[in-house]
């Protein structure tokens, strides 16, 4: 039996070598819900709007994971197809959390195909020795080769791919299945040699499993195997990470919710918001000649207001300027 909340990290080099010693998933449900709300527009039709994304984010995390992050009976009783979808959502929330909490990313942006392009310029070292065992076996490439996320940190960009697997109520996600998912994720992040001409800080493949033993993660940072350049307008990509705050329903309902944060109460006692200084700068991002100035401002907000990612029981701050405040305990939050 695999220990609940086990996290295996491999392949990381300086300055992220210490991640190899990281052994446990220490996320809270509130921080995962904050990540899932931020990813809402990426997970469904854009016309669903802010209230739907917020309620779905909170209800998904609080109904499917216990306070100790173990899969609940509600998770187990779903159909296999519904479990597959929710494992995907939760894995992306955990990947978002990992990038902010452990890769020191300020903003984690979904890679939308209309915002980036992959310039293919040939293969490099096909199977580097640093690759995990069994990765060298041939695998037919899928139609989607772009990674899921670009995570913008102070000194560069991380490239991330997320995979989620489930086997409930009584089964186990075996290591062979996790390795297979990892290998697919590795090939997607390894395909990126550069982003806009610069080497990524890491290429990170994140796999999370949900089964009768609990949850566990397997995270790998491999070298590139191809010489492809991922190109995109960084301002537009950064703005896509804030799509939930740019939704008309959110914009029309704004009010002060906490100190310098503005937002919306989407359910009784539950509020999602953004630092007002960050919000004021969002509209100009696509035309910003130097989006690094935006990132510097956001980092300053996180440092001054929240001291980075913090979860104070009923309030969760992100380094991207988002905040989730949980009020009265909902009936689904056991």
LOBA-615695 format. One line per 2 residues: number of its first residue (from 1); their letters; for each residue x, y, z of C-alpha. Coordinates in nm, 4 decimals. Layout:
! residues N
NUM	A	X/Y/Z ~ ...
//
This chain:
! residues 334
1	XX	0.0000/0.0000/0.0000 ~ 0.1298/0.3427/-0.0944
3	XX	0.1272/0.6023/0.1804 ~ -0.1364/0.8732/0.1450
5	XX	-0.0122/1.2145/0.0187 ~ 0.3239/1.0711/-0.0908
7	XX	0.5078/1.2931/-0.3385 ~ 0.8015/1.1637/-0.5435
9	XX	1.0136/1.4287/-0.7155 ~ 1.3021/1.3399/-0.9463
11	XX	1.5293/1.4927/-1.2069 ~ 1.5465/1.8411/-1.0534
13	XX	1.8822/2.0189/-1.0654 ~ 2.0186/2.3327/-0.9026
15	XX	1.8585/2.5610/-0.7889 ~ 1.5659/2.3161/-0.7511
17	XX	1.7677/2.0173/-0.6345 ~ 1.6077/2.0384/-0.2870
19	XX	1.2750/1.9333/-0.4419 ~ 1.4132/1.5780/-0.4628
21	XX	1.3747/1.5696/-0.0832 ~ 1.0099/1.6788/-0.0950
23	XX	0.8096/1.3754/0.0162 ~ 0.4573/1.4924/0.0951
25	XX	0.1664/1.6838/-0.0597 ~ 0.1062/1.9632/0.1909
27	XX	-0.1699/2.1494/0.0066 ~ -0.4932/2.2598/0.1758
29	XX	-0.8398/2.2268/0.0274 ~ -0.8793/2.6033/0.0323
31	XX	-0.5617/2.6602/-0.1705 ~ -0.6645/2.3904/-0.4215
33	XX	-1.0093/2.5482/-0.4547 ~ -0.8451/2.8868/-0.5197
35	XX	-0.6367/2.7288/-0.7960 ~ -0.9380/2.5524/-0.9452
37	XX	-1.1428/2.8750/-0.9553 ~ -0.8551/3.0536/-1.1295
39	XX	-0.8469/2.7711/-1.3865 ~ -1.2249/2.7791/-1.4354
41	XX	-1.2332/2.9452/-1.7799 ~ -0.9718/2.6955/-1.8964
43	XX	-1.1885/2.4010/-1.7873 ~ -1.5149/2.4794/-1.9590
45	XX	-1.7126/2.6996/-2.1953 ~ -1.6271/3.0636/-2.1380
47	XX	-1.9940/3.1625/-2.1270 ~ -2.0544/2.9696/-1.8019
49	XX	-1.9184/3.2672/-1.6119 ~ -1.7698/3.3551/-1.2774
51	XX	-2.0385/3.2172/-1.0440 ~ -2.0310/2.8745/-1.2084
53	XX	-1.6499/2.8539/-1.2023 ~ -1.6379/2.9598/-0.8373
55	XX	-1.9050/2.7184/-0.7165 ~ -1.7606/2.4336/-0.9206
57	XX	-1.4106/2.5000/-0.7882 ~ -1.5159/2.4947/-0.4228
59	XX	-1.7642/2.2084/-0.4551 ~ -1.5251/1.9899/-0.6547
61	XX	-1.2482/2.0158/-0.3970 ~ -1.4604/2.0121/-0.0805
63	XX	-1.6952/1.7339/-0.1930 ~ -1.4356/1.5026/-0.3461
65	XX	-1.1498/1.5422/-0.0962 ~ -1.1647/1.5208/0.2835
67	XX	-0.9890/1.7744/0.5058 ~ -0.6874/1.5379/0.4891
69	XX	-0.7188/1.5271/0.1059 ~ -0.8391/1.1657/0.0970
71	XX	-1.0929/1.0845/-0.1774 ~ -1.4422/1.0894/-0.0288
73	XX	-1.7287/0.8424/-0.0657 ~ -1.8819/1.0910/-0.3088
75	XX	-1.5756/1.0642/-0.5305 ~ -1.5882/0.6822/-0.5127
77	XX	-1.9584/0.6552/-0.6025 ~ -1.9283/0.8486/-0.9280
79	XX	-1.9203/0.6817/-1.2671 ~ -1.5782/0.6034/-1.4091
81	XX	-1.6128/0.8760/-1.6727 ~ -1.7036/1.1353/-1.4070
83	XX	-1.4094/1.0194/-1.1927 ~ -1.1806/1.0606/-1.4925
85	XX	-1.2960/1.4195/-1.5460 ~ -1.2644/1.5128/-1.1795
87	XX	-0.9208/1.3495/-1.1524 ~ -0.8167/1.5737/-1.4422
89	XX	-0.9508/1.8861/-1.2660 ~ -0.7923/1.7993/-0.9317
91	XX	-0.4598/1.7084/-1.0923 ~ -0.4470/2.0475/-1.2653
93	XX	-0.5272/2.2209/-0.9353 ~ -0.2433/2.0270/-0.7676
95	XX	-0.0082/2.1137/-1.0540 ~ -0.1043/2.4812/-1.0190
97	XX	-0.0407/2.4555/-0.6430 ~ 0.2970/2.2844/-0.6936
99	XX	0.4139/2.5506/-0.9390 ~ 0.3268/2.8343/-0.7015
101	XX	0.4275/2.6691/-0.3758 ~ 0.7413/2.4798/-0.4771
103	XX	0.8634/2.6287/-0.8066 ~ 0.8116/2.9856/-0.6780
105	XX	0.5939/3.0777/-0.9752 ~ 0.4061/3.4062/-0.9572
107	XX	0.1495/3.3412/-1.2322 ~ 0.0525/3.0011/-1.3744
109	XX	-0.1061/3.0410/-1.7174 ~ -0.2809/2.7709/-1.9225
111	XX	-0.1270/2.7194/-2.2645 ~ -0.4086/2.7952/-2.5055
113	XX	-0.3488/2.6900/-2.8654 ~ -0.4641/3.0258/-2.9979
115	XX	-0.2030/3.2075/-2.7844 ~ 0.1077/2.9990/-2.8567
117	XX	0.2666/2.8146/-3.1444 ~ 0.5278/2.5409/-3.1511
119	XX	0.8051/2.6108/-3.4012 ~ 0.9464/2.2711/-3.4855
121	XX	1.3112/2.2583/-3.5767 ~ 1.4079/1.8940/-3.5453
123	XX	1.4959/1.6354/-3.2854 ~ 1.7833/1.6509/-3.0414
125	XX	1.9075/1.3690/-2.8232 ~ 1.6168/1.1275/-2.8529
127	XX	1.6557/0.9427/-2.5240 ~ 1.8908/1.1121/-2.2765
129	XX	2.0344/0.8947/-2.0009 ~ 1.8660/1.1177/-1.7426
131	XX	1.5259/0.9897/-1.8519 ~ 1.3419/0.7625/-1.6062
133	XX	1.3484/0.3867/-1.6492 ~ 1.1175/0.2579/-1.9257
135	XX	1.0898/0.5996/-2.0882 ~ 1.3130/0.4843/-2.3727
137	XX	1.0469/0.2538/-2.5095 ~ 0.8868/0.3897/-2.8252
139	XX	0.5556/0.5705/-2.7908 ~ 0.3399/0.7000/-3.0721
141	XX	0.3163/1.0782/-3.0231 ~ -0.0312/1.2180/-2.9640
143	XX	-0.1991/1.4940/-3.1591 ~ -0.1465/1.7384/-2.8716
145	XX	0.2191/1.8137/-2.8050 ~ 0.1962/2.1494/-2.6300
147	XX	0.2244/2.1422/-2.2496 ~ -0.0613/2.2459/-2.0198
149	XX	0.0958/2.5426/-1.8390 ~ 0.3584/2.8137/-1.8459
151	XX	0.4505/2.9237/-1.4939 ~ 0.6219/3.2620/-1.4725
153	XX	0.8768/3.3005/-1.1929 ~ 1.1166/3.5805/-1.1053
155	XX	1.4051/3.4378/-1.3059 ~ 1.2285/3.2668/-1.5944
157	XX	0.9516/3.0318/-1.7057 ~ 0.8596/2.6768/-1.6058
159	XX	0.6898/2.4446/-1.8555 ~ 0.4402/2.2032/-1.6966
161	XX	0.2172/1.9156/-1.8032 ~ -0.0495/1.7650/-1.5752
163	XX	-0.2042/1.4168/-1.5694 ~ -0.4649/1.2717/-1.3311
165	XX	-0.5610/0.9068/-1.2807 ~ -0.8247/0.7466/-1.0567
167	XX	-0.9346/0.3964/-0.9596 ~ -1.2154/0.4045/-0.7050
169	XX	-1.3819/0.2818/-0.4921 ~ -1.1652/-0.0194/-0.4098
171	XX	-0.8857/-0.0230/-0.6637 ~ -0.5311/0.1080/-0.6800
173	XX	-0.3682/0.3159/-0.9509 ~ -0.0686/0.0916/-1.0097
175	XX	0.2818/0.2233/-1.0640 ~ 0.2783/0.0951/-1.4213
177	XX	-0.0220/0.3163/-1.4984 ~ 0.1398/0.6168/-1.3319
179	XX	0.4590/0.5576/-1.5308 ~ 0.2594/0.5432/-1.8531
181	XX	0.0909/0.8750/-1.7717 ~ 0.4273/1.0218/-1.6709
183	XX	0.5852/0.9156/-1.9984 ~ 0.3131/1.0920/-2.1969
185	XX	0.3583/1.4050/-1.9870 ~ 0.7362/1.3875/-2.0245
187	XX	0.7146/1.3799/-2.4014 ~ 0.4982/1.6917/-2.4012
189	XX	0.7294/1.8977/-2.1799 ~ 1.0467/1.7537/-2.3348
191	XX	0.9328/1.8753/-2.6758 ~ 0.9879/2.2349/-2.5594
193	XX	1.3517/2.3374/-2.5865 ~ 1.2840/2.7101/-2.5402
195	XX	1.0051/2.9589/-2.4746 ~ 1.0488/3.2717/-2.6886
197	XX	1.4146/3.1769/-2.7292 ~ 1.4959/3.1270/-2.3588
199	XX	1.5582/2.7947/-2.1864 ~ 1.2841/2.6980/-1.9369
201	XX	1.3812/2.6854/-1.5702 ~ 1.2257/2.3382/-1.5516
203	XX	1.0232/2.1086/-1.7722 ~ 0.7941/1.9502/-1.5178
205	XX	0.5702/1.6470/-1.5681 ~ 0.3119/1.6170/-1.2869
207	XX	0.1078/1.2986/-1.2366 ~ -0.1439/1.2594/-0.9526
209	XX	-0.3351/0.9448/-0.8601 ~ -0.6611/0.9161/-0.6636
211	XX	-0.7560/0.5720/-0.5305 ~ -0.8463/0.3721/-0.2204
213	XX	-0.5014/0.4407/-0.0719 ~ -0.5551/0.8185/-0.0915
215	XX	-0.3728/1.0560/-0.3271 ~ -0.0106/1.0595/-0.4377
217	XX	0.1992/1.2485/-0.6865 ~ 0.4927/1.1787/-0.9137
219	XX	0.6778/1.4826/-1.0469 ~ 0.9700/1.4713/-1.2890
221	XX	1.1942/1.7383/-1.4403 ~ 1.3561/1.5956/-1.7561
223	XX	1.5860/1.7511/-2.0192 ~ 1.4519/1.8351/-2.3647
225	XX	1.4519/1.5679/-2.6334 ~ 1.3691/1.7996/-2.9234
227	XX	1.4691/2.1464/-3.0385 ~ 1.1277/2.3042/-3.0640
229	XX	1.0591/2.6647/-2.9652 ~ 0.7318/2.7552/-2.7989
231	XX	0.6411/3.1094/-2.8995 ~ 0.3691/3.3412/-2.7789
233	XX	0.2718/3.6902/-2.6672 ~ 0.3609/3.6815/-2.2983
235	XX	0.1210/3.9640/-2.2128 ~ -0.1746/3.7792/-2.3646
237	XX	-0.0702/3.4530/-2.1997 ~ -0.0484/3.6243/-1.8610
239	XX	-0.3891/3.7827/-1.9137 ~ -0.5381/3.4383/-1.9840
241	XX	-0.4337/3.3343/-1.6336 ~ -0.6688/3.6055/-1.5014
243	XX	-0.9659/3.5221/-1.7247 ~ -1.1884/3.4553/-1.4239
245	XX	-1.1325/3.8139/-1.3019 ~ -1.2033/3.9551/-1.6473
247	XX	-1.5403/3.7824/-1.6738 ~ -1.8248/4.0401/-1.7053
249	XX	-2.0178/3.8829/-1.4167 ~ -1.7162/3.9286/-1.1901
251	XX	-1.6507/4.2838/-1.3102 ~ -2.0116/4.3961/-1.2598
253	XX	-2.0345/4.2590/-0.9056 ~ -1.7064/4.3835/-0.7567
255	XX	-1.6887/4.5234/-0.4054 ~ -1.4195/4.5461/-0.1331
257	XX	-1.3796/4.2079/0.0409 ~ -1.0539/4.2250/0.2406
259	XX	-0.7955/4.5021/0.2869 ~ -0.6766/4.5948/-0.0651
261	XX	-0.8694/4.3102/-0.2299 ~ -1.1866/4.3430/-0.4343
263	XX	-1.4108/4.0572/-0.5357 ~ -1.7471/3.8847/-0.5243
265	XX	-1.9379/3.6829/-0.2660 ~ -2.0461/3.3892/-0.4822
267	XX	-2.2063/3.1904/-0.1971 ~ -2.2973/3.2691/0.1620
269	XX	-1.9701/3.3619/0.3341 ~ -1.7563/3.2560/0.0357
271	XX	-1.5691/3.5269/-0.1539 ~ -1.3204/3.5165/-0.4396
273	XX	-1.1221/3.8242/-0.5331 ~ -0.8076/3.9895/-0.6564
275	XX	-0.5764/4.2637/-0.5377 ~ -0.7132/4.5883/-0.6782
277	XX	-0.3718/4.6979/-0.8073 ~ -0.3316/4.3772/-1.0056
279	XX	-0.6863/4.4057/-1.1386 ~ -0.6278/4.7612/-1.2616
281	XX	-0.3310/4.6465/-1.4712 ~ -0.4927/4.3465/-1.6405
283	XX	-0.6497/4.5287/-1.9355 ~ -0.3121/4.6615/-2.0518
285	XX	-0.1289/4.3281/-2.0449 ~ -0.1613/4.2270/-2.4142
287	XX	-0.0148/4.5636/-2.5207 ~ 0.2541/4.5737/-2.2523
289	XX	0.5967/4.6001/-2.4163 ~ 0.7579/4.4666/-2.0988
291	XX	0.5232/4.2296/-1.9081 ~ 0.8020/4.1627/-1.6597
293	XX	0.7045/4.4930/-1.4970 ~ 0.3590/4.3460/-1.4323
295	XX	0.5127/4.0360/-1.2740 ~ 0.7377/4.2511/-1.0572
297	XX	0.4353/4.4443/-0.9353 ~ 0.2430/4.1253/-0.8560
299	XX	0.5411/3.9832/-0.6666 ~ 0.5558/4.3039/-0.4661
301	XX	0.1895/4.2689/-0.3761 ~ 0.2417/3.9085/-0.2632
303	XX	0.5453/4.0046/-0.0570 ~ 0.3861/4.3100/0.1070
305	XX	0.0329/4.1852/0.1570 ~ 0.0482/3.8091/0.1963
307	XX	0.4115/3.7041/0.2354 ~ 0.3610/3.4728/-0.0598
309	XX	0.1200/3.1787/-0.0678 ~ -0.0569/3.1548/0.2661
311	XX	-0.3566/2.9678/0.3999 ~ -0.4939/3.1076/0.7263
313	XX	-0.7697/2.8571/0.7898 ~ -1.0480/3.0435/0.6129
315	XX	-0.8479/3.2665/0.3785 ~ -0.6047/3.1581/0.1077
317	XX	-0.3774/3.4036/-0.0756 ~ -0.1924/3.3321/-0.3987
319	XX	0.1245/3.4953/-0.5301 ~ -0.0754/3.5927/-0.8412
321	XX	-0.2911/3.8353/-0.6406 ~ -0.5964/3.6103/-0.6080
323	XX	-0.7631/3.5381/-0.2743 ~ -1.0297/3.2896/-0.1644
325	XX	-1.2171/3.3488/0.1609 ~ -1.4215/3.0619/0.3021
327	XX	-1.6997/3.1552/0.5370 ~ -1.9711/2.9343/0.6830
329	XX	-1.8837/2.5675/0.6427 ~ -2.0917/2.4359/0.3501
331	XX	-2.2826/2.1100/0.3830 ~ -2.0466/1.9403/0.1372
333	XX	-1.7294/2.0326/0.3348 ~ -1.6923/1.7347/0.5654
//
